[in-house]
Amino acid sequence: MNINKHSKQRLLKIVAIVGVAGGLIGITPPAIGQQKPPEMVAQSAALEEAARLNEQTVQLYRQGKYDAAIPLAEQALTIHKRMLGAEHPNTATSLNNLAELYKAQGRYEEAEPLYIQALDIIKRQLGAEHPDTATGLNNLAGLYELQGRYREAEPLYIQALDIIKHQLGAEHPLTATSLNNLALLYKVQGRYEEAEPLYIQALDIRKRQLGTEHPDTAVSLNNLALLYFSQGRYEEAEPLYIQSLTIRKRQLGADHPSTAISLNNLAGLYKTQGHYNEAEPLYIQALAIIKRQLGADHPNTAVSLNNLAGLYKVQGRYEEAEPLYIQALDIRKRQFGADHPSTAISLNNLAGLYYSQGRYREAEPFYLQALQIFEQRLGPDHPNTLKVRNNLEALRNRR
């Protein structure tokens, strides 16, 4: 059993939650007036340096260069603590950004206390009902969701949604984003009947407030299509995927990474339906865009390689699939580390290829490595841990 869909969903979720949960937050440098005392000039210079470091951190994060970004984020945090104090909102932003980088690397235990610190600061300084508090709740909920801690994530997402509705209104675009985040949580739990009305509400708000051609409307179309895909409602999913793809091409360009996501998702639908000849060129286009725009070593390139390999695997084109799975694994090891959950996904998928070929001795150590990573990072009861454990059991029963 592959975990291709999991890796694909992570890529999509990055796009789906931009604005409220996930992603690094920018910091505006302070304005510098004329005739300031030397200590104020020094403080302004230090804060400008922190803003510059944060900007570089954001750029590196978007490029998937997390190792390079972390020391810059740490420096920015140190400056903000020294210049503004441990309780300043900008310190909270720096804590959040460092937590995002740790989360991206799968360092969940290190990310959690930083998210909690950032949230506590915002609550104390801006209030429990401030929209930035909702952002902090969403970020912490997103971490718990990644860890499979769904019961802890749900009340945080609900609190965030309530704050946004109360402070900004039921029709605000950020309300749509919060609805989307809660729907995503329900979807990953298989609570499809609860997810669907939330996705539809989010889509309706975005159409009314942003327009039918807005990129965020494309995100909602894509997410509703993903839900229908998960339910096997393929005829309902396809036109939504195509609408999302069309909007992204027009509004963002044919070579944009979000366009690549839509190509990838439509290809996944065609693959599931057995329309392999239609799926392959879409996967190849998506991979080419991601490589050009994000680089051959970007984590999203690994996702695209993995998905194309999965297509070749189901077609029995094992010799073509293997080097793609290996490339994806190598990228994830370099970018995330050998014990990251994304690395475990690649280990599982490569093992699945070997299993399909009857290469059981080669498959087993990869399953074992994947299982160990998932147990350590996500826990023994996480869906991915259970999948790999089942895969390993099936392998041993065949030997």
HELIX and SHEET records of a PDB file:
HELIX    1   1 ASN A    4  ALA A   16  1                                  13    
HELIX    2   2 PRO A   38  ARG A   62  1                                  25    
HELIX    3   3 TYR A   66  LEU A   84  1                                  19    
HELIX    4   4 PRO A   89  ALA A  104  1                                  16    
HELIX    5   5 TYR A  108  LEU A  126  1                                  19    
HELIX    6   6 PRO A  131  LEU A  146  1                                  16    
HELIX    7   7 TYR A  150  LEU A  168  1                                  19    
HELIX    8   8 PRO A  173  VAL A  188  1                                  16    
HELIX    9   9 TYR A  192  LEU A  210  1                                  19    
HELIX   10  10 PRO A  215  SER A  230  1                                  16    
HELIX   11  11 TYR A  234  LEU A  252  1                                  19    
HELIX   12  12 PRO A  257  THR A  272  1                                  16    
HELIX   13  13 TYR A  276  LEU A  294  1                                  19    
HELIX   14  14 PRO A  299  VAL A  314  1                                  16    
HELIX   15  15 TYR A  318  PHE A  336  1                                  19    
HELIX   16  16 PRO A  341  SER A  356  1                                  16    
HELIX   17  17 TYR A  360  ARG A  377  1                                  18    
HELIX   18  18 PRO A  383  ARG A  398  1                                  16    
END                                                                             
